[in-house]
């Protein structure tokens, strides 16, 4: 058995398999409309973002933490004048995000089908209930041998998962839209990372081009290009192993 028989392909979920971020940004715009009557500053969006980041270590990622942070911002920026009805509106926005339809990104179904010979995995971060619900609603769950919902995607998380499933870094592929969460930590531990940018990226997930350029990873414009890339790279690995032995 060559190393390449052990290839495992992992996918991020939000904005890699289905769109997600734009629901948050739409919700944010509705909250800004609520807040404008209380807070005239130009820096409203930044204020909301700062509140979210401040609360990340308490609430974690996801729509519930987002809604709670927005309520807190609304209370603070309105000097406590916000009404119960307005708070209810923020809760409704949170519910809207959590129950938004799961529509697969173009090419996802065919790509998963083309790669079904490999053990496939989902690694997503966020609220357990929210993420489980989205995976179930996507109709894709049966295609994945392993599903991991984690609170953070960093070097330590990836190393822990590789150890748990006995996967060597050189046999592990991670596919995702976030350089910060899906790509750079994976490249850093010596595994393969495939970046497929999505139209909307949360500021928290952004990294500078200069920082990213220090890492070795693949970049594709659509997920449909993935099977060909994996085939090419796995075959190249086989050739390399043959020439060594
Ligand atoms: Mg993502």
Boltz pocket constraint, residues with backbone or C-beta under 6 A from the ligand:
constraints:
  - pocket:
      binder: B
      contacts: [[A, 12], [A, 13], [A, 14], [A, 15], [A, 16], [A, 176], [A, 177], [A, 178]]
      max_distance: 6.0
